[in-house]
Amino acid sequence: MASLESPVGRVANLQEKPSMFKPLRLARAISLASLGAAVLAASPAWAQKEAGTETRGKNRLIEEVVVMAQKRAEDAQDVPISLAAFSEQKLDAMGIDDPKDLAQFTPGMYYGQTVNFAVIYIRGVGSDAFLPDSDPSVATYIDGIYYPFANGQSQAFGAVERVEVLKGPQGTLFGRNSTGGAINIITKSPGVEPEVSVLASKESFDNTNLRLHGSLPVTDWLAASVSYTKAESDNYYKGTRGDGNGGSESFPKEESEGYRMKIRFSPTENMDLNLAYIKFDQYGVSSTAMPNVAPSVLAQTLGIEAQTREYYVDVDVPSYFSLDNDVYYGQFEWRTDWFDMKILASKQDIATDNVYDFDGSDTPFITFDAKGQFADVKTQEIQFLSNENGPEWIEWIVGAFHLEQESGFPLNRLSVLGLDLSDGALLGIPVPEGLINVVSGLTSGLGISVPDGVSLGLVSLLGTKSTAYFAQSTLHFTDDLYLTLGGRYQEETRGVIESSVGLVGLDGSNSSLLQFSRPVSDTNNFSPKVSVGYNFGDDILAYATYTQGYKSGTFNTVNVYDEPEYVRPETVTTKEIGLKSQFFDQGLTMNFAIFENEIEDLQVQFISLLSGGAVSLENAGGARIRGI
């Protein structure tokens, strides 16, 4: 079982549940109702452009899927990129209703959770960092909008047209450079005909799911839709948690609820304006309560014993996780006789609370209280694309992307019971001199006596401004041979807004102790892409690709006694040779790829209370990943 190492012992990772138990869905999920279907009409034109899927009408699991992996509608088998594509029908047939389920049907992909932060790896490239200091290695997009915050990315899909999992660096076309890949989710848009659908399921762990979707055309040029999702399930573990008043209570259910509203204006045949709002709330324990299966020497001195009882854990704090996610976004599209233009913009407000029992036991020792963690994100993007009216021998896209983000912890509390460092040791265990100086400052600098139980208030805020310019062009030398060239140039400023530590009193007051420096970094990067493709007939495509991905440098803002340290950017260079083929009237699809990832300055997360911060990012040098 996967685990997290800490000064108090090994804590089991409960988030193996999806991979262990989710396949039961196919056997035990009961579809109660599924009504309605998307209807295509001859006009207006956008209804046909946004259809998203084309099926052979034989099997929902073997079908053609139109994807937007290169920002234009193409059959998945014609795109020289390793990807997994899922239409609405295929998602329902496989029982996939949230991103976590994708990993069961996508070779080379892992999707897990830590305190409900998404932990995603594709072909070995990813990140388990769950702090807002770090960017994801695998980027997530919903209707073309970049979601930078790993928290809440595991939310339910709702009604969608298709989902694409793109493998390898995605730098030249998508809004934010990524080193591992991208998850591209296209939700259902208002159609030209009324539509209503209902999907409900009942599964193991008393897991119930409900999905509603309705679309209504108001006039020929105006339509609206609403999607709603609700899910409940028992907690993975049995046991109790502290109620904050000296008592205990059972773990609550895992609950989530969300809805998405979309409006579409089409004043002319060549113009569309889409406006949308997403609201998603979540509450539960997630992985804030995990059993300590191997207590450290430090933990054993407190009488903490290993919790080895299967599927059972007792913790002493009211462990929980909650999420409140509000997203506003819009897209304007104008199709001219020479090119198409798209403008996208979004504003995301994400707020989370969590209380985490770090020692994984019912003994009061170490607790993280991260209430009010937030991310305020604004993005803008413009794209110019060639269309069918241009020369047949060339396809191109140019554009620009801008991101402004502020995120962090207004007050992250680290509570340690029985902290007495007067003799340079914590319960007989030597600790760094820097941590002793923190407590010494409490008494000498502020004239405050340290009680038996102490809480440190950690404030960490990070700001980012990033602008990128990208272009990609495909040159068709013959009907079968083509060359794709792409590049992305990015300029970014990232700085520490605040990093400080203080003493939190019983009344909630926060006395400032140390104000760390506020460093700023200015970086730039160019990421190229070169791909050659050749069609051996209508159903066989061979390709070779060289591409680079880039993950920005950052700072460790969560610090106990050390200055914020700079973490260098991570760069991934990927070489890939692939073959896509179909046989028997497209009844058999067989794809093949061999690849190599070279990673420089790999960013990794290190969890330690005595390393200058509770959680830190570091550069681990280089790595090489080869696969087939």
C-alpha positions as CSV (number, residue, x, y, z in Angstrom):
1,M,0.0,0.0,0.0
2,A,1.3,3.5,-0.8
3,S,2.4,5.6,2.1
4,L,3.6,9.0,3.3
5,E,6.7,9.2,5.4
6,S,6.7,11.5,8.4
7,P,8.6,12.1,11.6
8,V,5.9,10.2,13.4
9,G,5.8,7.1,11.2
10,R,4.4,5.7,8.1
11,V,0.8,6.7,7.3
12,A,-1.1,4.4,4.9
13,N,-2.6,6.0,1.9
14,L,-6.3,5.3,1.7
15,Q,-6.6,6.6,-1.8
16,E,-5.9,3.2,-3.3
17,K,-9.6,2.7,-3.0
18,P,-10.4,3.7,-6.6
19,S,-8.1,1.3,-8.3
20,M,-9.0,-1.6,-5.9
21,F,-12.8,-1.3,-5.9
22,K,-13.9,0.9,-8.8
23,P,-14.1,-2.0,-11.3
24,L,-17.1,-3.2,-9.3
25,R,-19.0,-0.4,-11.0
26,L,-19.3,-2.4,-14.3
27,A,-20.8,-5.3,-12.5
28,R,-22.9,-3.7,-9.8
29,A,-23.8,-0.2,-11.0
30,I,-27.5,0.0,-12.0
31,S,-28.5,2.5,-14.6
32,L,-31.9,3.6,-13.5
33,A,-32.7,5.9,-16.4
34,S,-31.0,7.4,-19.5
35,L,-33.3,9.5,-21.6
36,G,-32.7,11.7,-24.6
37,A,-29.9,12.1,-27.2
38,A,-28.1,15.0,-28.8
39,V,-29.9,16.0,-32.0
40,L,-28.1,17.6,-35.0
41,A,-29.9,19.9,-37.4
42,A,-28.9,21.3,-40.7
43,S,-28.6,24.8,-39.2
44,P,-27.1,26.7,-37.6
45,A,-23.5,25.6,-38.4
46,W,-22.3,25.5,-34.8
47,A,-24.6,22.6,-34.0
48,Q,-22.7,20.4,-36.4
49,K,-19.2,21.7,-35.4
50,E,-19.9,20.9,-31.7
51,A,-21.3,17.5,-32.2
52,G,-18.0,16.0,-31.0
53,T,-18.6,12.3,-31.7
54,E,-19.1,10.1,-34.7
55,T,-20.1,6.5,-34.1
56,R,-20.1,3.4,-36.3
57,G,-23.4,2.4,-34.7
58,K,-22.2,-1.1,-33.8
59,N,-20.6,-0.9,-30.4
60,R,-20.3,1.9,-27.9
61,L,-16.8,0.6,-26.9
62,I,-15.5,0.5,-30.5
63,E,-16.2,3.8,-32.2
64,E,-14.7,6.8,-34.0
65,V,-14.2,9.8,-31.7
66,V,-13.6,13.3,-33.0
67,V,-11.0,15.1,-30.9
68,M,-9.6,18.6,-30.5
69,A,-6.1,17.5,-29.5
70,Q,-4.6,19.9,-32.2
71,K,-7.3,22.6,-31.7
72,R,-9.3,21.4,-34.7
73,A,-11.8,18.6,-35.2
74,E,-10.0,15.4,-36.3
75,D,-10.6,11.7,-36.0
76,A,-8.5,10.4,-33.1
77,Q,-6.8,7.9,-35.4
78,D,-5.6,10.7,-37.7
79,V,-3.8,12.6,-35.0
80,P,0.0,11.9,-34.6
81,I,-0.3,12.0,-30.8
82,S,-0.6,9.2,-28.3
83,L,-4.0,9.8,-26.7
84,A,-7.1,8.1,-25.2
85,A,-10.4,9.5,-26.4
86,F,-13.8,8.8,-24.8
87,S,-17.1,9.9,-26.2
88,E,-20.2,10.4,-24.1
89,Q,-21.5,7.0,-25.0
90,K,-18.2,5.3,-24.3
91,L,-17.9,7.0,-20.9
92,D,-21.4,5.8,-19.9
93,A,-20.7,2.3,-21.2
94,M,-17.6,2.0,-19.1
95,G,-19.1,3.7,-16.0
96,I,-16.6,6.6,-16.1
97,D,-18.1,9.7,-14.3
98,D,-15.1,11.5,-13.0
99,P,-11.4,11.9,-13.9
100,K,-10.2,9.3,-11.4
101,D,-11.9,6.5,-13.4
102,L,-9.9,7.4,-16.6
103,A,-6.8,5.7,-15.3
104,Q,-8.5,2.3,-15.4
105,F,-8.9,2.6,-19.1
106,T,-5.9,4.6,-20.1
107,P,-2.6,2.7,-20.3
108,G,0.3,4.5,-18.6
109,M,-1.9,6.8,-16.5
110,Y,-2.2,7.0,-12.7
111,Y,-4.9,9.2,-11.0
112,G,-4.9,9.3,-7.2
113,Q,-5.7,11.8,-4.4
114,T,-4.0,13.3,-1.3
115,V,-6.4,15.2,0.9
116,N,-8.5,15.4,-2.3
117,F,-5.7,17.0,-4.3
118,A,-5.4,15.3,-7.6
119,V,-2.2,13.3,-8.0
120,I,-1.8,12.5,-11.8
121,Y,1.0,10.7,-13.6
122,I,1.1,9.9,-17.3
123,R,3.9,7.7,-18.6
124,G,5.7,8.3,-15.2
125,V,5.7,12.1,-15.5
126,G,3.6,13.8,-12.8
127,S,3.6,15.3,-9.4
128,D,2.4,14.4,-5.9
129,A,2.8,18.0,-4.7
130,F,-0.5,19.1,-3.2
131,L,0.5,22.7,-2.3
132,P,-0.5,25.7,-4.4
133,D,3.2,26.5,-4.7
134,S,3.5,23.9,-7.5
135,D,2.0,23.6,-11.0
136,P,0.6,20.3,-12.1
137,S,2.7,18.2,-14.5
138,V,-0.5,17.0,-16.2
139,A,-2.7,20.0,-17.0
140,T,-6.5,19.8,-16.9
141,Y,-8.8,21.8,-19.2
142,I,-12.6,22.1,-19.2
143,D,-14.0,23.6,-22.4
144,G,-10.5,25.0,-23.2
145,I,-10.1,26.7,-19.8
146,Y,-7.0,25.8,-17.8
147,Y,-7.5,24.6,-14.2
148,P,-4.2,25.2,-12.4
149,F,-5.2,24.1,-8.9
150,A,-5.0,20.4,-8.2
151,N,-7.6,20.8,-5.5
152,G,-11.0,19.8,-6.8
153,Q,-9.9,18.5,-10.2
154,S,-11.3,15.1,-9.3
155,Q,-14.8,16.5,-9.4
156,A,-17.5,14.7,-11.4
157,F,-17.7,15.3,-15.1
158,G,-21.4,15.9,-15.3
159,A,-22.8,15.8,-18.9
160,V,-20.0,15.9,-21.4
161,E,-19.5,15.4,-25.1
162,R,-16.0,13.8,-24.8
163,V,-12.9,13.5,-22.8
164,E,-9.3,13.4,-24.2
165,V,-6.2,12.2,-22.4
166,L,-3.1,13.5,-24.2
167,K,0.2,11.8,-23.4
168,G,3.5,13.5,-23.4
169,P,4.4,17.3,-23.1
170,Q,1.7,19.6,-24.4
171,G,3.4,23.0,-24.8
172,T,2.7,24.4,-28.3
173,L,-1.1,24.4,-28.4
174,F,-2.6,24.3,-24.9
175,G,-2.9,27.4,-22.6
176,R,-0.4,26.3,-20.0
177,N,2.8,24.4,-20.7
178,S,2.8,20.9,-19.2
179,T,5.4,18.2,-19.0
180,G,3.4,15.0,-18.6
181,G,0.3,15.5,-20.6
182,A,-3.2,17.0,-20.6
183,I,-6.8,16.0,-19.7
184,N,-9.1,17.8,-22.1
185,I,-12.8,17.8,-21.1
186,I,-15.5,19.1,-23.5
187,T,-18.8,19.5,-21.7
188,K,-22.2,19.4,-23.5
189,S,-23.3,22.7,-25.0
190,P,-26.9,23.9,-25.5
191,G,-28.3,22.4,-28.7
192,V,-30.9,23.3,-31.3
193,E,-33.4,20.7,-30.0
194,P,-34.8,20.2,-26.5
195,E,-32.9,17.5,-24.6
196,V,-33.3,15.9,-21.2
197,S,-31.2,13.1,-19.7
198,V,-31.1,11.3,-16.3
199,L,-28.5,8.9,-15.1
200,A,-28.5,7.3,-11.6
201,S,-26.4,4.5,-10.1
202,K,-26.0,2.6,-6.9
203,E,-22.7,0.9,-6.1
204,S,-20.6,-0.7,-3.3
205,F,-19.6,1.4,-0.3
206,D,-23.2,2.7,-0.4
207,N,-22.1,4.9,-3.3
208,T,-25.0,6.7,-5.0
209,N,-24.7,9.0,-8.0
210,L,-27.1,11.2,-9.8
211,R,-26.6,13.2,-13.0
212,L,-29.2,15.4,-14.6
213,H,-28.9,17.4,-17.8
214,G,-31.4,19.6,-19.7
215,S,-31.0,21.8,-22.8
216,L,-33.5,24.2,-24.3
217,P,-33.4,26.4,-27.4
218,V,-35.1,29.7,-26.7
219,T,-34.9,31.1,-30.2
220,D,-32.9,30.3,-33.4
221,W,-30.0,32.3,-32.0
222,L,-30.3,31.6,-28.2
223,A,-30.1,28.4,-26.2
224,A,-29.4,27.4,-22.6
225,S,-28.5,24.2,-20.6
226,V,-28.1,23.1,-17.0
227,S,-26.2,20.1,-15.7
228,Y,-26.4,18.8,-12.1
229,T,-24.4,16.2,-10.3
230,K,-24.7,14.8,-6.8
231,A,-22.8,11.9,-5.2
232,E,-22.6,10.3,-1.7
233,S,-20.6,7.4,-0.4
234,D,-19.4,5.8,2.9
235,N,-15.9,6.6,4.0
236,Y,-13.3,4.1,3.1
237,Y,-12.3,3.6,6.7
238,K,-14.4,2.8,9.7
239,G,-13.5,4.4,13.0
240,T,-13.8,7.7,14.9
241,R,-12.4,11.2,14.8
242,G,-12.3,13.9,17.5
243,D,-15.2,16.3,17.6
244,G,-13.1,19.3,18.8
245,N,-14.8,19.3,22.2
246,G,-13.1,16.4,23.8
247,G,-15.4,13.8,22.5
248,S,-15.5,11.6,19.3
249,E,-17.8,10.9,16.4
250,S,-18.0,8.6,13.4
251,F,-16.7,9.6,10.1
252,P,-19.2,11.5,7.9
253,K,-20.1,10.5,4.4
254,E,-18.2,11.7,1.4
255,E,-20.5,14.2,-0.4
256,S,-20.3,16.3,-3.5
257,E,-22.7,18.5,-5.4
258,G,-22.3,20.7,-8.4
259,Y,-24.0,22.3,-11.3
260,R,-23.1,23.9,-14.6
261,M,-25.1,26.5,-16.5
262,K,-24.3,27.4,-20.1
263,I,-25.8,30.0,-22.5
264,R,-25.1,30.2,-26.2
265,F,-25.7,33.2,-28.4
266,S,-25.4,32.8,-32.2
267,P,-26.4,36.2,-33.7
268,T,-25.1,35.1,-37.1
269,E,-24.0,31.8,-38.8
270,N,-20.4,32.8,-38.3
271,M,-20.5,34.0,-34.7
272,D,-21.0,32.2,-31.4
273,L,-20.7,33.4,-27.8
274,N,-20.7,30.9,-25.0
275,L,-21.0,31.9,-21.3
276,A,-20.8,29.4,-18.5
277,Y,-20.8,29.2,-14.7
278,I,-19.7,26.2,-12.6
279,K,-20.4,25.7,-9.0
280,F,-19.0,22.6,-7.2
281,D,-19.0,21.9,-3.4
282,Q,-17.5,18.9,-1.6
283,Y,-17.2,17.7,1.9
284,G,-15.8,14.6,3.6
285,V,-12.8,13.0,5.2
286,S,-10.8,12.1,2.1
287,S,-7.3,11.3,3.2
288,T,-7.2,13.6,6.2
289,A,-7.5,10.6,8.4
290,M,-5.1,7.8,7.7
291,P,-3.8,5.1,10.1
292,N,-0.2,5.2,11.3
293,V,0.8,1.7,10.4
294,A,4.5,2.0,11.5
295,P,5.1,4.6,14.3
296,S,8.5,6.2,14.4
297,V,10.7,6.2,17.5
298,L,9.4,9.7,18.2
299,A,5.8,8.6,18.0
300,Q,6.4,5.5,20.2
301,T,7.7,7.7,23.0
302,L,4.1,9.1,23.2
303,G,2.6,5.7,23.4
304,I,1.4,5.6,19.8
305,E,0.8,2.1,18.6
306,A,0.5,0.9,15.1
307,Q,-3.1,0.8,13.7
308,T,-3.1,-2.5,11.8
309,R,-6.8,-3.3,11.9
310,E,-8.0,-3.5,8.3
311,Y,-10.1,-0.6,7.1
312,Y,-10.1,1.0,10.6
313,V,-8.6,4.2,12.0
314,D,-9.0,6.4,15.1
315,V,-7.8,10.0,15.1
316,D,-8.1,12.6,17.8
317,V,-9.0,15.7,15.7
318,P,-12.1,16.5,13.6
319,S,-10.4,15.5,10.4
320,Y,-12.3,16.7,7.3
321,F,-11.9,18.3,3.9
322,S,-14.2,20.8,2.2
323,L,-14.1,22.5,-1.2
324,D,-16.0,25.5,-2.6
325,N,-15.3,26.1,-6.3
326,D,-16.8,28.9,-8.5
327,V,-15.7,29.3,-12.1
328,Y,-16.9,31.8,-14.6
329,Y,-15.8,31.5,-18.2
330,G,-16.7,32.5,-21.8
331,Q,-15.7,31.8,-25.3
332,F,-16.2,33.9,-28.4
333,E,-15.8,32.3,-31.9
334,W,-15.8,34.2,-35.2
335,R,-15.4,32.2,-38.5
336,T,-14.3,34.4,-41.4
337,D,-13.5,33.5,-45.1
338,W,-9.8,33.5,-44.3
339,F,-9.4,32.1,-40.8
340,D,-11.2,31.4,-37.5
341,M,-10.7,33.4,-34.3
342,K,-11.4,32.3,-30.7
343,I,-11.2,34.3,-27.5
344,L,-11.4,32.6,-24.2
345,A,-11.5,34.1,-20.7
346,S,-12.1,32.7,-17.2
347,K,-12.2,33.6,-13.5
348,Q,-11.8,30.9,-10.9
349,D,-12.3,31.2,-7.1
350,I,-11.3,28.1,-5.2
351,A,-11.5,27.9,-1.4
352,T,-10.8,24.8,0.7
353,D,-10.6,23.9,4.4
354,N,-9.0,20.8,5.8
355,V,-7.9,19.5,9.2
356,Y,-5.3,16.7,9.0
357,D,-4.2,14.5,11.8
358,F,-0.5,14.2,10.8
359,D,0.4,11.5,13.4
360,G,-2.5,9.2,12.3
361,S,-3.5,8.1,15.7
362,D,-5.9,8.9,18.6
363,T,-3.0,10.4,20.6
364,P,-2.9,14.3,20.5
365,F,0.4,15.1,18.8
366,I,0.7,16.8,15.5
367,T,-2.2,18.4,13.6
368,F,-2.3,20.5,10.4
369,D,-5.2,23.0,10.3
370,A,-5.3,24.5,6.8
371,K,-8.5,26.6,6.7
372,G,-9.0,29.2,4.1
373,Q,-6.6,27.9,1.5
374,F,-7.5,29.6,-1.7
375,A,-6.7,30.2,-5.4
376,D,-7.7,33.3,-7.3
377,V,-7.0,32.6,-11.0
378,K,-7.7,34.7,-14.2
379,T,-6.9,33.5,-17.7
380,Q,-7.2,35.0,-21.2
381,E,-6.4,33.4,-24.5
382,I,-6.7,34.3,-28.2
383,Q,-6.3,31.9,-31.1
384,F,-6.2,32.4,-34.9
385,L,-6.7,29.2,-36.9
386,S,-6.7,28.3,-40.5
387,N,-9.9,26.8,-41.9
388,E,-11.2,24.9,-44.9
389,N,-11.1,28.0,-47.1
390,G,-7.3,28.2,-47.0
391,P,-4.7,26.3,-49.0
392,E,-5.0,22.5,-48.6
393,W,-1.2,22.0,-48.2
394,I,-1.0,23.9,-44.9
395,E,-2.8,24.1,-41.6
396,W,-1.8,26.6,-38.9
397,I,-2.6,28.1,-35.5
398,V,-1.1,31.1,-33.7
399,G,-2.1,32.5,-30.4
400,A,-1.3,34.0,-27.0
401,F,-2.2,33.0,-23.4
402,H,-2.1,35.0,-20.2
403,L,-2.5,33.9,-16.6
404,E,-2.6,35.8,-13.3
405,Q,-2.8,33.7,-10.1
406,E,-2.7,34.3,-6.4
407,S,-2.9,31.3,-4.1
408,G,-1.8,30.1,-0.7
409,F,-2.7,29.8,3.0
410,P,-3.9,32.9,4.8
411,L,-3.2,31.0,8.1
412,N,-2.0,27.4,8.2
413,R,-1.8,26.2,11.7
414,L,0.7,23.5,12.8
415,S,-0.2,22.3,16.3
416,V,2.3,20.3,18.4
417,L,1.5,19.1,21.9
418,G,4.1,19.1,24.6
419,L,6.7,21.2,22.7
420,D,9.6,22.0,25.1
421,L,12.9,22.7,23.3
422,S,14.8,24.2,26.3
423,D,17.3,21.3,26.2
424,G,17.6,21.3,22.4
425,A,15.4,18.2,22.1
426,L,11.8,17.3,21.4
427,L,10.9,14.5,23.8
428,G,14.6,13.4,23.8
429,I,15.0,13.6,20.0
430,P,17.5,16.3,18.7
431,V,16.0,19.0,16.6
432,P,17.6,21.6,14.3
433,E,19.0,24.8,15.9
434,G,16.8,26.9,13.6
435,L,13.6,25.5,15.2
436,I,15.0,26.1,18.7
437,N,15.6,29.7,17.7
438,V,11.9,30.1,16.7
439,V,10.7,29.2,20.1
440,S,13.5,31.2,21.8
441,G,12.3,34.2,19.9
442,L,8.8,33.7,21.3
443,T,10.2,34.2,24.8
444,S,13.0,36.7,24.4
445,G,11.8,38.7,21.5
446,L,8.1,38.9,22.3
447,G,8.1,38.2,26.0
448,I,5.7,35.3,25.5
449,S,5.9,32.1,27.6
450,V,5.5,28.9,25.6
451,P,2.6,26.7,27.0
452,D,2.7,22.9,27.0
453,G,0.7,22.9,23.8
454,V,1.7,25.4,21.0
455,S,0.3,26.2,17.6
456,L,2.4,27.9,14.9
457,G,0.6,30.0,12.4
458,L,2.1,29.7,8.9
459,V,1.1,32.3,6.3
460,S,2.1,31.5,2.7
461,L,1.0,33.5,-0.3
462,L,2.4,33.2,-3.9
463,G,1.7,35.3,-7.0
464,T,2.2,34.5,-10.6
465,K,1.9,36.4,-13.9
466,S,2.6,34.4,-17.1
467,T,2.3,35.3,-20.8
468,A,3.0,32.8,-23.6
469,Y,2.9,33.0,-27.4
470,F,2.5,29.8,-29.4
471,A,2.3,28.7,-33.0
472,Q,2.0,25.4,-34.9
473,S,1.8,24.6,-38.6
474,T,1.4,21.3,-40.5
475,L,2.8,21.2,-44.0
476,H,1.4,18.5,-46.4
477,F,4.1,17.6,-48.9
478,T,1.9,14.9,-50.5
479,D,-1.5,13.4,-49.6
480,D,0.4,10.9,-47.3
481,L,3.5,12.8,-46.0
482,Y,3.4,15.8,-43.7
483,L,5.6,17.7,-41.3
484,T,4.4,19.5,-38.1
485,L,6.5,22.3,-36.6
486,G,5.5,24.1,-33.4
487,G,6.9,26.3,-30.7
488,R,6.0,28.2,-27.5
489,Y,7.7,31.1,-25.9
490,Q,6.8,31.9,-22.3
491,E,7.7,34.8,-20.0
492,E,6.8,34.5,-16.3
493,T,7.1,36.4,-13.1
494,R,6.6,34.5,-9.9
495,G,7.1,35.9,-6.4
496,V,6.4,35.3,-2.7
497,I,3.7,37.7,-1.5
498,E,4.1,36.6,2.1
499,S,5.9,33.9,4.0
500,S,5.8,34.2,7.8
501,V,5.4,32.3,11.1
502,G,3.7,33.3,14.3
503,L,2.2,32.0,17.5
504,V,-1.5,31.2,17.5
505,G,-3.3,31.6,20.8
506,L,-6.2,29.7,22.1
507,D,-8.4,32.7,21.2
508,G,-7.3,32.5,17.6
509,S,-5.0,35.5,17.8
510,N,-1.9,35.4,15.7
511,S,1.3,37.0,17.0
512,S,3.9,37.6,14.3
513,L,7.2,36.0,15.0
514,L,9.3,35.8,11.7
515,Q,8.7,37.6,8.5
516,F,10.7,35.9,5.8
517,S,12.0,37.6,2.6
518,R,9.8,38.0,-0.5
519,P,11.9,36.9,-3.4
520,V,10.8,37.2,-7.1
521,S,11.9,35.2,-10.1
522,D,11.7,36.2,-13.8
523,T,12.0,33.3,-16.2
524,N,11.5,32.6,-19.9
525,N,11.4,29.4,-22.0
526,F,11.1,28.2,-25.5
527,S,9.6,24.8,-26.1
528,P,9.7,23.3,-29.6
529,K,7.9,20.5,-31.3
530,V,8.7,18.6,-34.5
531,S,6.6,15.7,-35.9
532,V,6.6,13.7,-39.1
533,G,3.7,11.6,-40.2
534,Y,3.1,9.2,-43.1
535,N,-0.1,7.4,-44.1
536,F,0.3,3.9,-45.3
537,G,-3.2,3.7,-46.8
538,D,-6.4,5.1,-45.3
539,D,-6.2,3.3,-41.9
540,I,-2.5,3.1,-41.0
541,L,-0.6,6.2,-39.7
542,A,3.1,6.1,-38.7
543,Y,4.7,9.1,-36.9
544,A,7.8,10.3,-35.1
545,T,7.8,13.2,-32.7
546,Y,10.3,15.3,-30.8
547,T,8.8,17.7,-28.2
548,Q,9.7,19.5,-25.0
549,G,7.6,20.5,-22.0
550,Y,8.3,23.0,-19.2
551,K,7.0,23.4,-15.7
552,S,7.8,26.8,-14.1
553,G,10.1,27.3,-11.2
554,T,8.6,28.3,-7.9
555,F,9.2,29.0,-4.2
556,N,8.6,27.1,-1.0
557,T,6.3,29.5,0.9
558,V,5.3,27.2,3.7
559,N,8.2,27.6,6.1
560,V,8.7,27.1,9.9
561,Y,12.1,28.6,10.4
562,D,13.8,28.8,7.0
563,E,13.8,31.4,4.2
564,P,11.7,30.6,1.1
565,E,13.9,28.5,-1.3
566,Y,13.7,28.7,-5.0
567,V,12.8,25.5,-6.9
568,R,14.2,25.5,-10.5
569,P,12.0,24.8,-13.5
570,E,11.4,21.3,-14.6
571,T,12.0,20.4,-18.3
572,V,11.0,17.2,-20.1
573,T,12.2,16.2,-23.6
574,T,10.2,13.4,-25.2
575,K,11.0,11.3,-28.3
576,E,8.3,9.0,-29.6
577,I,7.7,6.7,-32.6
578,G,4.2,5.5,-33.0
579,L,1.8,3.6,-35.3
580,K,-2.0,3.9,-35.5
581,S,-4.0,1.3,-37.4
582,Q,-7.5,-0.1,-38.0
583,F,-8.6,-3.3,-39.6
584,F,-11.9,-5.1,-40.5
585,D,-13.9,-2.1,-41.4
586,Q,-12.6,-0.2,-38.3
587,G,-13.8,-3.0,-36.1
588,L,-10.3,-3.5,-34.7
589,T,-8.1,-0.6,-33.6
590,M,-4.4,-1.4,-32.8
591,N,-2.0,1.4,-31.8
592,F,1.6,1.2,-30.9
593,A,4.2,3.7,-29.5
594,I,7.7,3.6,-28.1
595,F,8.9,6.7,-26.1
596,E,11.7,8.1,-24.0
597,N,11.3,11.0,-21.5
598,E,14.4,12.9,-20.3
599,I,13.7,15.0,-17.3
600,E,15.9,17.8,-16.0
601,D,15.6,19.4,-12.5
602,L,12.7,17.1,-11.6
603,Q,10.5,18.8,-9.0
604,V,9.6,16.5,-6.1
605,Q,7.7,17.0,-2.8
606,F,9.4,16.2,0.5
607,I,7.3,16.0,3.7
608,S,9.1,16.7,7.0
609,L,8.4,18.9,10.0
610,L,12.1,19.5,10.7
611,S,13.3,20.4,7.2
612,G,12.6,24.1,7.3
613,G,8.9,23.6,6.5
614,A,6.1,21.1,6.9
615,V,6.1,20.4,3.2
616,S,8.8,21.4,0.8
617,L,9.6,21.1,-2.9
618,E,13.0,20.2,-4.1
619,N,14.9,19.5,-7.4
620,A,15.9,15.9,-7.6
621,G,18.3,16.3,-10.6
622,G,17.5,14.2,-13.6
623,A,15.4,11.2,-14.6
624,R,14.9,9.0,-17.6
625,I,11.7,7.1,-18.5
626,R,11.4,4.6,-21.3
627,G,8.3,2.7,-22.3
628,I,6.4,0.9,-25.0
